[in-house]
């Protein structure tokens, strides 16, 4: 009975750990297309890619990064 209880506890912990995974939310604008040149945008994309920082380009052409990656982005892109 004790092994069964330990097994159940272990399964519950594994499931809860898996459910805790964070999804990326790209909510910080890194480069705004309306105020930046194409050269600046291309340079930002290259630097973010080289630093292996996830980003997306929205419908307006803005480069968005995850707010959790903001410090890493500043360190690697300046």
Protein Blocks (a to p, Z undefined) as FASTA:
>chain_A
ZZmmmmmmmmmmmmmmmmmpccdddfbcfbdfklccfklmmmmmmmmmmnopacdddfko
pacddfklmmmmmmmmZZ
